[in-house]
């Protein structure tokens, strides 16, 4: 990341043998190491900072060829770091980077979930290499489990593939571990991966909501170094006491930060240097408010010392992930990524520098993003194989039948309720059940279908089909078999997306050509589209916070209580199959 030639060039400028490229003068510069705010100048050569202090004392050669930016009256802080990004929430790593750079985030630590599960390593690593062209630095974590039940998991999560990812220079972490119980039970394969991660100096993050102090202790023994699932201050403190790096979350479905901050600031001797903050895979509508700049604003507005807030999204994650030789601070030798603010209480920058170049002014990109070849690769197309028929969309019974129904408690949590229901010619009679809908998960390889029923998603919805699911199979929700077939066939014809058919018309469609989960659209376009989707669904009785997450997580077995899997409708706690899948 810091070539010998680059180092030599930077040193030559520092020693006065060569001229710098630019100088940022008269700014109030935040030193995240000391927590002090001082009026200083910043000398830049290429991508690197050469000197921070009084320009007259720098020894650098400053003449008319050196570009001078006078930022008197402004505050300069390091570029923000998102320590826990899921760069596939309908957007993709390129469009996400383009969006968040505008509000000051210059480094992303990314989940590799879909790229690992759906791409060969060769193709995924091509993406990682191409992303190096972007001004937003992108580091990665690698999964040890798919957070859903997959019939061929062992064929995907192999020693060879995991080892290649862990050894990749852009990978700084293993996790997040959603299926960590096998590790504690002594699973030799997963514990071998944990050991390899530790040997390579990679961090390991757990996904341990509600875990007891004893369980967290055991996870720490197994190698876990951090967790982002605290929803109370007591849970934050347990993790801090155990030496775990603790990430405070303010996301689409877990906006926990205000309460956590309000309680933390009442405590004495809070180890702020062991805390980070994240948006945890925010869906597009969230990004209308901002990104890490929005999280900063929430934290500051709820009473945290602004210096601590900025440290939590700059030097803290940089040091934790061992990338602080390059990012996280404004200091000699570091990459010149920084934000110019009106003041510390206004974290959305007026100007953003990345790699030593001004890239954003007033939230507008002034440097074009490179066009990457990866998004046009044939290998990343989503395909629905086999042939689904209207007859497949039936729950076979000619009499009253007790059936397990998925109850949506909120956007992602479900409960199971057994109900006696009457079926007519294999299909549910909806006369007395406007909110009871059929739900199907259809194998994208055309081998199986799981048939179920769901309450809480909405009322009288004819057909909604989505390739955006945790398993990457096709989710179908509705009550009209003919409309559901139309939605299925449309998704199949366009190789992925979300399609809603109502009363014979297409009420909504979002094309997702990248692995069936990601769009070519900009984040701003996705914000408009997904807000329209949510508003339309609300008109049909969807009352939860985020339908995008509902579509994603109905097949995710790391959440309670029942989920759609390849084997059937599964009770997560004991992996008991309530109703079995069927062959197509």
C-alpha positions in Angstrom: 0.0 0.0 0.0 3.0 2.3 0.5 5.5 1.6 -2.3 9.2 2.2 -2.0 9.0 4.8 -4.7 6.2 6.6 -2.9 8.1 6.6 0.3 11.2 8.0 -1.3 9.1 10.7 -3.1 7.5 11.7 0.2 10.8 11.8 2.0 12.4 13.9 -0.7 9.6 16.5 -0.3 10.0 16.4 3.5 13.7 17.0 3.2 13.2 19.9 0.7 14.7 18.1 -2.2 11.4 18.2 -4.1 8.3 20.4 -4.0 5.0 19.2 -2.6 1.8 19.1 -4.6 -0.4 21.1 -2.3 -0.8 22.7 1.1 -3.9 23.1 3.3 -3.3 26.3 5.2 -4.8 27.8 8.4 -7.2 25.0 9.3 -8.0 23.8 12.9 -6.6 20.3 12.6 -7.9 17.5 14.8 -5.1 15.4 16.2 -6.9 12.1 17.0 -3.9 10.8 18.9 -3.9 13.6 21.5 -7.5 14.8 21.2 -6.3 18.4 20.6 -7.5 20.8 18.0 -4.7 23.1 16.7 -4.3 25.6 13.9 -1.9 23.9 11.6 -0.9 23.6 7.9 -0.9 20.2 6.0 1.7 19.6 3.3 0.8 16.9 0.7 2.9 15.0 -1.8 1.1 12.6 -4.0 -1.3 10.6 -1.8 0.6 11.2 1.4 0.8 13.8 4.1 4.4 15.1 4.4 4.1 17.5 7.3 1.5 18.8 9.8 2.3 22.1 11.7 3.5 25.6 10.9 4.5 25.6 7.2 7.4 27.9 8.0 8.9 25.2 10.1 8.4 22.4 7.6 11.5 22.8 5.6 9.5 22.1 2.5 9.9 24.1 -0.7 6.8 26.1 -1.3 6.5 28.2 -4.4 3.9 29.4 -6.9 3.6 25.9 -8.4 2.4 24.5 -5.2 -1.4 24.5 -4.9 -2.5 26.4 -1.7 -6.0 25.7 -0.1 -6.7 28.3 2.6 -9.3 26.9 5.0 -9.2 29.5 7.7 -12.1 29.2 10.0 -12.7 25.6 9.1 -11.9 22.3 11.0 -10.0 19.5 9.3 -10.6 15.9 10.5 -9.5 12.5 9.2 -11.7 10.7 6.6 -14.3 8.6 8.3 -14.1 4.8 8.5 -17.1 2.5 8.4 -15.9 -0.6 10.4 -18.8 -2.9 9.5 -20.3 -2.4 6.0 -22.5 -4.8 4.0 -21.9 -3.5 0.5 -24.7 -5.4 -1.2 -28.0 -3.9 0.2 -29.3 -3.4 -3.4 -26.4 -1.1 -4.0 -22.9 -2.6 -4.7 -19.4 -1.6 -3.5 -18.8 0.9 -6.3 -22.1 2.8 -6.0 -21.9 2.7 -2.2 -18.4 4.2 -2.2 -19.5 6.9 -4.6 -22.4 7.8 -2.3 -20.6 7.8 1.0 -17.5 9.6 -0.2 -19.7 12.7 -0.6 -20.3 12.8 3.1 -16.8 12.1 4.2 -16.4 8.3 4.5 -13.1 7.4 2.8 -12.6 3.8 4.1 -15.0 0.8 4.2 -14.5 -2.5 6.1 -16.7 -4.8 4.0 -18.6 -8.0 4.4 -17.7 -10.6 1.7 -20.9 -12.7 2.2 -22.4 -12.7 -1.3 -19.1 -12.4 -3.1 -17.8 -15.5 -1.3 -20.9 -17.5 -1.5 -21.8 -16.8 -5.1 -18.5 -16.2 -6.9 -15.4 -18.2 -7.5 -12.5 -16.8 -5.5 -10.8 -15.8 -8.8 -13.8 -13.6 -9.8 -14.2 -12.1 -6.3 -10.5 -11.3 -6.1 -10.8 -9.5 -9.5 -13.4 -7.2 -7.9 -11.1 -6.6 -4.9 -8.2 -5.6 -7.2 -10.4 -3.4 -9.4 -11.7 -1.5 -6.3 -8.2 -0.3 -5.6 -8.7 2.2 -8.3 -11.4 4.0 -6.2 -10.6 6.9 -3.9 -12.5 5.1 -1.1 -10.3 2.4 0.4 -12.1 -0.9 0.7 -11.0 -3.6 3.1 -12.8 -6.9 3.8 -13.9 -9.5 6.2 -14.3 -13.2 5.3 -17.2 -15.3 6.5 -16.9 -18.8 8.1 -20.6 -19.4 7.7 -23.4 -18.3 5.4 -25.9 -17.2 8.0 -28.5 -19.4 6.3 -29.1 -23.1 5.8 -27.5 -24.2 2.6 -27.6 -27.8 1.3 -24.1 -27.5 -0.2 -22.4 -25.4 2.5 -19.4 -27.8 2.9 -18.7 -27.5 -0.8 -18.6 -23.7 -0.6 -16.9 -23.1 2.7 -13.8 -25.2 2.1 -10.3 -25.0 3.7 -8.8 -23.9 0.4 -11.3 -21.1 -0.2 -11.3 -19.8 3.4 -7.5 -19.9 3.5 -7.2 -17.9 0.2 -9.5 -15.2 1.6 -7.8 -15.0 5.0 -4.4 -14.6 3.2 -5.6 -11.8 0.9 -3.9 -8.5 1.7 -7.3 -6.6 1.6 -8.8 -8.9 4.2 -8.5 -7.6 7.8 -11.0 -9.7 9.7 -12.8 -13.0 9.9 -16.5 -13.0 10.6 -19.0 -11.9 11.4 -19.6 -15.2 13.1 -23.4 -15.8 13.0 -23.1 -19.5 13.6 -20.5 -19.6 16.4 -21.9 -22.4 18.5 -20.0 -25.1 16.6 -16.8 -23.2 17.5 -17.6 -23.5 21.2 -18.6 -27.1 20.7 -15.1 -27.9 19.3 -15.8 -28.1 15.6 -12.3 -28.8 14.3 -12.8 -27.1 10.9 -14.1 -23.8 12.2 -11.5 -23.8 15.1 -8.8 -24.3 12.5 -10.0 -21.3 10.6 -10.1 -19.3 13.8 -6.5 -20.3 14.5 -5.4 -19.4 11.0 -7.0 -15.9 11.3 -5.1 -15.3 14.6 -1.8 -16.5 13.1 -2.3 -14.1 10.2 -3.0 -11.2 12.5 -6.7 -10.8 11.4 -9.4 -9.6 13.8 -12.4 -11.9 14.5 -15.9 -10.5 15.0 -18.8 -12.2 16.6 -22.5 -11.7 16.0 -23.6 -12.5 19.6 -26.9 -10.6 20.4 -28.0 -11.2 24.0 -25.0 -13.4 24.8 -24.2 -13.8 28.5 -20.9 -12.8 30.1 -19.9 -16.4 30.3 -20.6 -17.1 26.6 -18.8 -13.9 25.5 -15.8 -15.1 27.7 -15.8 -18.4 25.9 -15.9 -16.7 22.5 -12.9 -14.6 23.6 -11.1 -17.7 24.5 -11.9 -19.1 21.0 -10.3 -16.0 19.4 -13.1 -13.5 19.1 -11.8 -9.9 19.3 -14.9 -7.7 18.8 -18.7 -7.6 18.6 -21.3 -5.1 17.3 -24.6 -6.5 18.8 -24.9 -4.5 22.0 -28.4 -3.0 22.5 -28.0 -1.9 26.1 -25.2 -0.2 28.0 -24.9 -3.3 30.2 -24.1 -5.3 27.1 -21.6 -2.7 25.9 -19.8 -2.9 29.3 -19.7 -6.7 29.4 -17.8 -6.6 26.1 -15.5 -3.9 27.1 -14.6 -5.7 30.4 -13.7 -8.8 28.4 -11.4 -6.8 26.1 -13.6 -7.0 23.0 -13.6 -4.1 20.7 -17.2 -2.9 20.9 -19.1 -1.3 18.0 -22.1 0.9 18.7 -24.8 0.5 16.0 -27.2 2.9 14.4 -28.7 1.0 11.5 -31.9 0.8 9.5 -33.5 -1.8 11.9 -31.4 -1.2 15.1 -31.2 2.6 15.7 -29.7 2.0 19.2 -27.1 4.8 19.3 -29.0 7.6 21.1 -29.9 5.5 24.1 -26.4 3.9 24.3 -24.6 7.3 24.1 -27.0 9.0 26.6 -26.2 6.2 29.2 -22.5 6.0 28.4 -21.9 9.7 29.0 -23.2 9.4 32.5 -20.5 6.8 33.4 -17.1 7.5 34.7 -13.9 6.5 32.9 -15.5 5.2 29.7 -12.8 3.6 27.5 -13.8 5.5 24.4 -10.7 4.2 22.6 -12.3 0.8 22.7 -15.4 1.9 20.9 -16.4 2.3 17.3 -19.6 3.2 15.5 -21.4 1.6 12.5 -24.4 1.8 10.2 -24.4 -2.0 9.9 -25.5 -2.4 6.3 -28.0 0.4 6.1 -30.5 0.0 3.3 -30.8 2.8 0.7 -33.5 5.0 2.5 -31.2 5.4 5.5 -28.5 6.9 3.3 -30.8 9.9 2.5 -29.8 11.2 6.0 -26.1 10.5 5.4 -23.7 7.7 6.4 -21.0 7.9 9.1 -21.5 11.7 9.2 -25.1 11.0 10.3 -23.9 8.6 13.0 -21.5 11.2 14.2 -24.3 13.8 14.4 -26.5 11.4 16.3 -23.7 10.7 18.8 -22.7 14.4 19.3 -26.4 15.5 19.6 -26.8 12.9 22.4 -24.0 14.2 24.5 -20.8 12.5 23.6 -17.6 14.7 23.5 -17.1 15.5 19.8 -13.4 14.5 20.0 -14.4 11.0 21.2 -17.0 10.8 18.5 -14.5 11.5 15.7 -11.9 9.1 17.3 -14.6 6.3 17.2 -14.8 6.6 13.4 -11.2 7.3 12.6 -8.2 6.3 14.7 -10.1 3.6 16.8 -11.1 1.4 13.8 -7.8 2.1 12.1 -5.7 0.9 15.0 -8.1 -2.0 15.7 -7.8 -3.3 12.1 -4.1 -2.6 12.0 -4.4 -0.2 9.1 -3.3 2.9 11.0 0.0 3.1 9.2 -2.1 4.4 6.3 -5.5 5.8 7.4 -7.4 7.1 10.5 -5.3 10.2 11.2 -3.8 13.3 9.7 -0.1 12.8 10.3 3.2 12.5 8.3 3.3 9.4 6.2 -0.5 8.8 6.3 -2.7 8.8 3.2 -4.1 12.3 2.8 -7.8 11.5 3.4 -9.5 14.2 5.3 -12.7 16.2 5.7 -13.0 20.0 6.0 -15.9 20.9 8.3 -17.6 24.2 9.3 -17.1 23.0 12.9 -16.9 19.8 15.0 -20.7 19.9 15.6 -21.3 19.7 11.8 -19.8 16.4 10.7 -21.0 16.5 7.1 -18.0 18.0 5.3 -18.0 21.0 3.0 -14.9 19.5 1.2 -13.5 16.0 1.1 -9.9 15.1 0.1 -9.0 11.5 -0.8 -5.5 10.3 -1.8 -4.4 13.9 -1.5 -6.9 15.3 -4.1 -10.0 17.3 -3.6 -12.8 15.0 -4.6 -15.9 16.5 -3.1 -17.2 20.0 -2.8 -20.6 20.7 -1.0 -21.5 17.0 -1.3 -20.9 17.0 -5.0 -18.2 14.8 -6.6 -15.7 16.8 -8.6 -13.7 13.8 -9.7 -15.3 11.0 -11.7 -15.2 7.4 -10.5 -13.4 4.9 -12.6 -15.6 2.4 -14.6 -14.9 -1.1 -13.5 -15.1 -4.2 -15.7 -16.3 -6.5 -13.0 -19.9 -5.5 -13.0 -20.2 -6.7 -16.7 -18.9 -10.2 -16.1 -21.1 -13.0 -17.3 -20.2 -15.1 -14.3 -22.1 -12.8 -11.9 -25.5 -13.1 -13.5 -28.4 -14.6 -11.5 -30.3 -17.3 -13.2 -33.5 -19.2 -12.2 -33.2 -22.7 -13.6 -35.9 -25.3 -14.1 -39.5 -24.7 -14.6 -42.0 -23.6 -11.9 -45.6 -24.2 -12.6 -48.8 -22.8 -11.1 -49.4 -26.3 -9.6 -46.2 -25.9 -7.6 -47.8 -22.9 -5.8 -50.3 -25.0 -3.9 -50.6 -26.3 -0.3 -52.3 -29.6 -0.9 -55.3 -30.2 1.3 -59.1 -30.5 0.7 -60.0 -30.1 4.3 -59.2 -28.0 7.3 -55.6 -28.4 8.2 -53.4 -27.3 11.1 -50.5 -25.3 9.6 -47.5 -23.5 11.0 -47.8 -19.8 10.1 -44.9 -17.3 10.0 -45.8 -14.3 12.1 -43.7 -11.2 11.3 -43.0 -9.6 14.7 -41.0 -6.8 13.1 -39.1 -6.4 9.9 -36.8 -9.3 10.7 -38.0 -11.3 13.7 -40.6 -14.0 13.3 -42.7 -16.3 15.5 -44.5 -19.5 14.7 -48.3 -19.9 15.3 -50.1 -23.0 14.4 -53.6 -22.3 12.9 -56.4 -24.4 11.6 -57.1 -23.2 8.1 -59.4 -24.2 5.3 -58.0 -24.9 1.8 -60.1 -24.9 -1.4 -58.6 -26.9 -4.4 -55.2 -26.7 -2.8 -55.3 -23.0 -2.2 -56.1 -21.0 0.9 -59.5 -19.4 1.2 -58.8 -15.7 1.8 -62.3 -14.6 2.7 -61.6 -14.3 6.4 -57.8 -13.9 6.2 -56.8 -10.7 4.2 -53.4 -10.6 6.0 -52.6 -14.3 5.5 -50.4 -14.8 2.4 -48.7 -17.7 0.8 -44.9 -17.6 0.9 -42.5 -19.7 -1.1 -38.8 -20.2 -1.4 -37.9 -21.6 -4.7 -34.5 -23.1 -5.4 -32.7 -21.1 -8.1 -31.3 -24.4 -9.4 -34.8 -25.7 -10.0 -34.7 -28.6 -7.5 -37.1 -27.8 -4.6 -39.7 -25.5 -3.2 -40.7 -24.7 0.3 -44.4 -23.8 0.8 -45.5 -21.7 3.7 -47.9 -19.1 5.0 -47.1 -15.7 6.5 -48.9 -13.0 8.5 -47.7 -9.4 9.0 -46.3 -8.7 5.6 -49.4 -7.0 4.3 -53.0 -7.6 3.1 -54.4 -8.8 -0.2 -51.0 -8.7 -2.0 -51.4 -10.6 -5.2 -47.8 -11.4 -6.0 -44.3 -10.2 -5.0 -41.2 -12.1 -6.1 -37.6 -11.3 -5.1 -34.2 -12.8 -5.9 -32.8 -10.6 -3.0 -32.6 -13.2 -0.3 -30.0 -14.6 2.1 -29.9 -17.9 0.2 -30.0 -16.2 -3.3 -33.0 -18.3 -4.1 -36.3 -16.9 -5.2 -38.8 -15.7 -2.6 -42.4 -15.4 -3.6 -45.2 -13.9 -1.4 -48.9 -13.5 -2.4 -52.3 -15.0 -2.8 -52.9 -15.1 -6.6 -51.2 -18.1 -8.3 -51.5 -16.6 -11.8 -50.0 -13.3 -10.6 -47.3 -15.1 -8.8 -46.4 -17.1 -11.9 -46.2 -13.8 -13.8 -43.9 -12.3 -11.2 -41.7 -15.4 -11.2 -41.4 -15.4 -15.0 -40.5 -11.7 -15.1 -37.8 -12.1 -12.5 -36.5 -15.1 -14.5 -36.5 -13.1 -17.8 -34.5 -10.2 -16.4 -32.0 -12.3 -14.3 -32.9 -11.0 -10.9 -34.8 -8.3 -9.1 -37.9 -7.5 -7.0 -41.2 -7.6 -8.9 -44.7 -6.8 -7.5 -47.8 -7.7 -9.6 -51.1 -6.3 -8.3 -54.5 -6.6 -10.1 -52.8 -7.5 -13.4 -50.4 -4.6 -13.4 -46.7 -4.3 -12.4 -46.9 -2.2 -9.2 -43.1 -2.2 -8.6 -40.0 -3.5 -10.2 -36.3 -3.1 -9.3 -33.8 -4.8 -11.6 -30.9 -6.6 -9.7 -28.6 -8.0 -12.3 -25.5 -8.4 -10.1 -25.8 -11.8 -8.4 -29.6 -11.2 -8.1 -28.9 -8.8 -5.1 -27.4 -5.6 -6.5 -28.4 -2.9 -8.9 -26.6 -0.8 -11.5 -28.5 2.2 -10.2 -26.8 4.9 -8.1 -27.6 5.0 -4.4 -29.6 8.2 -4.9 -31.8 6.4 -7.5 -32.2 3.5 -5.2 -33.3 5.8 -2.3 -36.2 7.1 -4.5 -37.1 3.6 -5.7 -37.0 1.8 -2.3 -38.9 4.6 -0.6 -41.6 4.2 -3.2 -41.6 0.5 -2.6 -42.0 0.9 1.2 -44.7 3.5 0.8 -46.7 1.3 -1.6 -46.4 -1.7 0.7 -47.5 0.4 3.7 -50.7 1.1 1.7 -51.2 -2.7 1.7 -50.7 -3.2 5.4 -46.9 -3.6 5.8 -46.3 -1.7 9.0 -42.7 -2.6 9.9 -39.6 -0.4 9.5 -37.9 -1.9 6.4 -39.3 -4.4 3.9 -36.0 -4.8 2.2 -34.6 -6.5 5.3 -37.7 -8.7 5.5 -37.1 -10.0 2.0 -33.4 -10.7 2.8 -33.9 -12.3 6.2 -36.9 -14.6 5.8 -34.3 -17.3 4.8 -31.7 -16.3 7.3 -31.2 -18.9 10.1 -29.2 -16.7 12.4 -32.4 -15.0 13.6 -35.4 -16.3 15.5 -37.8 -18.0 15.3 -38.7 -19.8 12.1 -37.2 -19.5 8.6 -37.5 -20.8 5.1 -34.7 -23.2 4.2 -34.0 -25.8 1.5 -35.1 -28.6 3.8 -38.4 -26.8 4.7 -39.8 -24.4 7.3 -37.2 -24.6 10.1 -37.5 -23.8 13.8 -34.1 -22.1 14.3 -33.5 -23.0 17.9 -33.3 -26.7 17.4 -33.3 -26.9 13.6 -36.5 -28.8 13.6 -38.3 -28.9 10.3 -42.0 -28.0 10.7 -43.0 -28.6 7.1 -40.7 -30.2 4.5 -39.7 -28.9 1.1 -40.9 -30.6 -2.0 -39.3 -31.5 -5.3 -40.3 -29.4 -8.3 
